[in-house]
Amino acid sequence: MIKEKFTIFFRRFSEAFPACLLVMVKGDLGVLTWVHWSVALRTGIATAIVMVALSFIETKRWLHNRYTTGALTGLATVGSDYLVHPASFSGEAVLTGIAAAILCVLYSFVVKN
C-alpha cells in the first residue's frame, strides 16, 4: 500500500511540477530563477498530496482510468497553483492545470503499472 501511494505521489508530482514551471515562465527557460523552481516544487508537492489523499477514497473507479486521473490531476493542480502563488497573469493556474492533465494522460500511455 505504501508503495502504491508513493507511486501516485511521484507520478502526480512529475506532472504538476514541470507544467507549473513551464507555464510560469511562459515557455522561456532562459528566465528561470530559484523562485520559479521553489514555486513549482510547492505546487507539485501540494498536487501530489491532494491526489494521494483522493486515492484513499476510491482508487478503483477514479485512479485507474487515465482520463479521470488526468482531469483530477488537472483540477488539483489548478487549486494548488492558485493557493501557492496568485497568478502573475490571468488564467495561469488554469493553464497549468490543463498542462498537467495533458501530461498525465500522455504519461499514462508511456508508463504502465
ChimeraX attribute file (.defattr): number of C-alpha atoms within 10 A of each C-alpha:
attribute: neighborCount
match mode: 1-to-1
recipient: residues
	/A:1	6
	/A:2	7
	/A:3	8
	/A:4	12
	/A:5	17
	/A:6	13
	/A:7	15
	/A:8	19
	/A:9	22
	/A:10	16
	/A:11	18
	/A:12	30
	/A:13	26
	/A:14	19
	/A:15	28
	/A:16	34
	/A:17	26
	/A:18	20
	/A:19	25
	/A:20	29
	/A:21	23
	/A:22	17
	/A:23	18
	/A:24	24
	/A:25	14
	/A:26	11
	/A:27	12
	/A:28	11
	/A:29	11
	/A:30	7
	/A:31	9
	/A:32	14
	/A:33	10
	/A:34	8
	/A:35	9
	/A:36	15
	/A:37	16
	/A:38	13
	/A:39	18
	/A:40	26
	/A:41	20
	/A:42	20
	/A:43	30
	/A:44	30
	/A:45	21
	/A:46	24
	/A:47	30
	/A:48	29
	/A:49	20
	/A:50	18
	/A:51	23
	/A:52	21
	/A:53	14
	/A:54	14
	/A:55	18
	/A:56	9
	/A:57	10
	/A:58	11
	/A:59	12
	/A:60	9
	/A:61	11
	/A:62	17
	/A:63	19
	/A:64	13
	/A:65	13
	/A:66	17
	/A:67	17
	/A:68	16
	/A:69	20
	/A:70	27
	/A:71	19
	/A:72	22
	/A:73	30
	/A:74	28
	/A:75	20
	/A:76	25
	/A:77	36
	/A:78	24
	/A:79	18
	/A:80	25
	/A:81	28
	/A:82	17
	/A:83	14
	/A:84	16
	/A:85	13
	/A:86	11
	/A:87	14
	/A:88	9
	/A:89	8
	/A:90	9
	/A:91	12
	/A:92	19
	/A:93	27
	/A:94	19
	/A:95	18
	/A:96	29
	/A:97	30
	/A:98	21
	/A:99	22
	/A:100	32
	/A:101	28
	/A:102	19
	/A:103	20
	/A:104	25
	/A:105	19
	/A:106	15
	/A:107	16
	/A:108	18
	/A:109	9
	/A:110	7
	/A:111	8
	/A:112	6
	/A:113	6
